Amino acid sequence: MKKLILSICAIALFAYTATAQFHIELGPNFNMPQGDFADSYKLGIGFYIEPKYAMNENIDLGLYIGSNGFAGEDLAGGGSVSATAIVPVLATGTYRFSDGKVTPYGGLGLGMYFAKGAEVTLSGGGTAEGEDSTEFGFAPRAGVYIGRLNLGAAYNIVKDANYIQFNLGVRILSRD
């Protein structure tokens, strides 16, 4: 009986500790296309969710999953491009520079970007359908946590689709 009670206490302590280390961040984001991507697309909006595990007081490891829509643009030579969507799925690492209510951080995400092919309307009236694509990319990021609120920015570097992203996230569960 004594072993059973000790085992239950050990399991409860482990479950409490694991819960304290696990947290989720989610929220909207706003995206600004860069380079050649900006020639075809306007501003974008999206949403993300990022479950994280606190390795220690300063380091979080996570999985960033987002969905970003970009409005199409009229092309300089005539014609237009329809809207497109990009879905990043990134393994992330975040380093918190301090431990307090206001905490600056830096980090990196590495993974795959899934893009929906856009339809291009040509100036002569014809259309061309773009192909869906999957590309490897990465996203250096930085920001500040203010309590449970995240004000962050990331520069997503993907073949032919670079964009700056601004996140407005909220952490739920633990990791105060």
C-alpha positions as CSV (number, residue, x, y, z in Angstrom):
1,M,0.0,0.0,0.0
2,K,2.9,2.3,0.9
3,K,4.4,1.8,-2.6
4,L,1.1,2.5,-4.3
5,I,0.7,5.8,-2.5
6,L,4.3,6.8,-3.3
7,S,3.8,5.8,-6.9
8,I,0.6,7.9,-7.2
9,C,2.4,10.9,-5.6
10,A,5.3,10.5,-8.0
11,I,3.0,10.4,-11.0
12,A,1.0,13.4,-9.8
13,L,4.2,15.4,-9.2
14,F,5.5,14.5,-12.7
15,A,2.2,15.4,-14.3
16,Y,2.2,18.8,-12.5
17,T,5.8,19.5,-13.5
18,A,5.1,18.5,-17.2
19,T,2.0,20.8,-17.3
20,A,4.0,23.7,-15.9
21,Q,6.5,23.3,-18.7
22,F,4.0,23.0,-21.6
23,H,2.2,26.0,-23.0
24,I,0.5,27.1,-26.2
25,E,0.7,30.4,-28.0
26,L,-1.8,31.5,-30.6
27,G,-3.1,34.6,-32.3
28,P,-3.4,36.6,-35.5
29,N,-0.5,37.7,-37.7
30,F,0.0,40.4,-40.3
31,N,2.3,39.8,-43.3
32,M,4.3,42.1,-45.6
33,P,5.6,40.5,-48.8
34,Q,9.2,41.3,-49.7
35,G,11.3,41.3,-52.8
36,D,9.8,39.6,-55.9
37,F,7.0,38.3,-53.8
38,A,5.9,41.9,-53.2
39,D,5.6,42.4,-57.0
40,S,2.7,40.0,-57.1
41,Y,1.1,40.2,-53.7
42,K,-0.2,42.8,-51.2
43,L,-0.4,42.6,-47.5
44,G,-1.5,39.3,-45.9
45,I,-3.2,38.2,-42.7
46,G,-3.2,34.9,-41.0
47,F,-3.5,32.9,-37.8
48,Y,-1.0,30.7,-35.9
49,I,-0.8,28.2,-33.1
50,E,2.5,27.2,-31.5
51,P,2.6,24.5,-28.8
52,K,5.8,24.9,-26.8
53,Y,7.8,23.0,-24.2
54,A,10.0,24.9,-21.7
55,M,13.4,23.2,-21.6
56,N,14.5,25.5,-18.8
57,E,13.9,29.1,-17.7
58,N,15.2,30.6,-20.9
59,I,14.7,28.1,-23.7
60,D,11.4,26.9,-25.3
61,L,11.1,24.4,-28.1
62,G,8.0,24.3,-30.2
63,L,6.0,23.6,-33.4
64,Y,4.7,26.6,-35.3
65,I,1.7,26.0,-37.5
66,G,0.2,28.9,-39.4
67,S,-2.1,29.8,-42.2
68,N,-1.4,33.1,-44.1
69,G,-3.5,34.5,-47.0
70,F,-2.1,37.1,-49.3
71,A,-4.2,39.4,-51.6
72,G,-3.3,39.3,-55.3
73,E,-1.9,42.4,-57.1
74,D,-2.3,43.9,-60.5
75,L,0.8,43.2,-62.6
76,A,2.9,46.0,-64.1
77,G,2.6,44.7,-67.7
78,G,-1.2,44.1,-67.4
79,G,-3.1,41.3,-65.9
80,S,-3.4,40.3,-62.3
81,V,-2.6,37.5,-59.8
82,S,-5.3,35.9,-57.6
83,A,-4.9,35.5,-53.8
84,T,-2.7,32.8,-52.5
85,A,-2.2,31.0,-49.2
86,I,1.0,29.9,-47.4
87,V,1.0,27.4,-44.6
88,P,4.3,27.2,-42.6
89,V,5.0,24.2,-40.4
90,L,8.2,25.0,-38.5
91,A,10.2,23.5,-35.6
92,T,11.0,26.5,-33.4
93,G,13.5,27.4,-30.7
94,T,13.1,30.5,-28.6
95,Y,15.6,32.1,-26.1
96,R,14.2,34.4,-23.5
97,F,16.8,37.0,-22.4
98,S,15.3,37.6,-19.0
99,D,12.7,36.3,-16.6
100,G,10.1,38.8,-15.7
101,K,6.8,40.4,-16.8
102,V,8.5,42.1,-19.8
103,T,10.8,39.6,-21.5
104,P,12.6,40.2,-24.8
105,Y,13.3,37.1,-26.9
106,G,15.0,35.8,-30.0
107,G,14.6,32.6,-31.9
108,L,14.5,30.6,-35.1
109,G,12.0,28.5,-37.0
110,L,13.0,25.8,-39.6
111,G,10.6,23.7,-41.7
112,M,8.3,23.5,-44.6
113,Y,6.2,26.1,-46.3
114,F,3.2,24.8,-48.3
115,A,1.9,27.3,-50.9
116,K,-1.3,27.3,-52.9
117,G,-0.7,28.0,-56.6
118,A,-2.3,31.3,-57.8
119,E,-4.2,31.9,-61.0
120,V,-2.7,34.6,-63.2
121,T,-5.0,36.5,-65.5
122,L,-3.1,37.7,-68.6
123,S,-3.6,41.1,-70.2
124,G,-4.8,39.4,-73.4
125,G,-7.6,37.7,-71.5
126,G,-6.1,34.3,-71.0
127,T,-5.4,32.6,-67.7
128,A,-2.6,30.5,-66.3
129,E,-2.9,28.2,-63.3
130,G,0.0,28.2,-60.8
131,E,1.1,24.9,-59.2
132,D,1.0,24.2,-55.5
133,S,4.5,24.0,-54.0
134,T,6.3,22.9,-50.9
135,E,9.6,24.6,-50.0
136,F,12.0,24.4,-47.1
137,G,12.5,27.7,-45.4
138,F,13.5,29.4,-42.1
139,A,12.4,32.3,-40.0
140,P,14.6,34.3,-37.7
141,R,12.4,36.0,-35.1
142,A,12.5,38.4,-32.2
143,G,10.0,40.2,-30.0
144,V,8.9,40.8,-26.4
145,Y,6.6,39.1,-24.1
146,I,4.5,41.4,-21.9
147,G,2.9,39.1,-19.4
148,R,1.1,36.5,-21.5
149,L,1.0,38.8,-24.6
150,N,3.6,38.3,-27.4
151,L,4.5,41.2,-29.7
152,G,6.8,39.5,-32.2
153,A,8.2,39.8,-35.7
154,A,9.7,37.1,-38.0
155,Y,11.4,37.3,-41.4
156,N,10.2,34.2,-43.3
157,I,12.8,33.3,-45.9
158,V,11.4,30.9,-48.5
159,K,12.2,30.4,-52.2
160,D,10.3,33.1,-54.1
161,A,8.1,34.0,-51.2
162,N,9.9,36.0,-48.5
163,Y,7.7,38.0,-46.1
164,I,7.9,39.8,-42.8
165,Q,5.4,38.7,-40.3
166,F,4.1,40.5,-37.2
167,N,2.5,38.3,-34.5
168,L,0.1,39.3,-31.8
169,G,-0.1,36.2,-29.7
170,V,-1.4,35.1,-26.4
171,R,0.0,32.3,-24.2
172,I,-2.4,29.9,-22.6
173,L,-1.9,27.2,-20.0
174,S,1.3,27.8,-18.2
175,R,4.7,29.7,-18.6
176,D,3.8,32.9,-16.9
